[in-house]
């Protein structure tokens, strides 16, 4: 079910345990060859496929295109909410749905910069409702659920999501090839290993001059369909666990 297609009485009649899925993405630079819409386009497609297969079991909210993209602000076209503002926005969305009586509120993320604010948002809301044990607040990022796409298609080179990379470029080529500029001459920008297993603070221009990270020149629309299918199936399986949660257990 799509929230925007229902009237408020129809939404009010839904079972409280219906998972409410809040897709969150971004509008930000994606190198010289992809549109700033990339993250929102790709997550929108993943959620469209998932919603079609689970339309009787989940309620999907409109995709939130504003993300936490301050690290990309050196590149024109990026639109961003600061981390605290974004965190508060996400927390408000959760509290909206709690106010409406829903007990399972789930974020599906399509932009790396949203990860930490989103986790903090659901953690903070959980503290506010600490007297309740019947609620499930959770998040995931669509490419982080375990699929190893190169095992499905051995021609896929990358082993992790980059930025405007082989993976993202392939998926945009599959969906909107007219929005992909020429790939000839694009350099390889290695992801690197900055002080791992620790974490280093960074802005995008610390890592890349053109704006992409990865191997975009290896992209094909065929790889894009492999990736979109695999990621959509991952999200569907994960949301099925949300549907099947018994309402009390720690594990799910």
Buried (B, 14 or more C-beta within 10 A) or exposed (E): BBBEEBEEEEBEEBEEBBBBBBBBBBBBBBBBBBBBBBBBBBBBBBBBBBBEBBEEBBBBBEBBBBBBBBBBBEBEEBBBBEBEEBBBBBBEBBBBBBEBEBBBBBBBBBBBBBBEBBBBBBEBBBEEBEEEEEBBBBBBBBBBBEBEBBEEBEEBBBEEBBBBBBBBBBBBBBBBEEBBEEBEEBEBBEBEEEEEEEEEEEEBEEBBEBBBBBBBBBBBBEBBBBBBBBBBBBBBEBBBEBBEBEEEEEEE
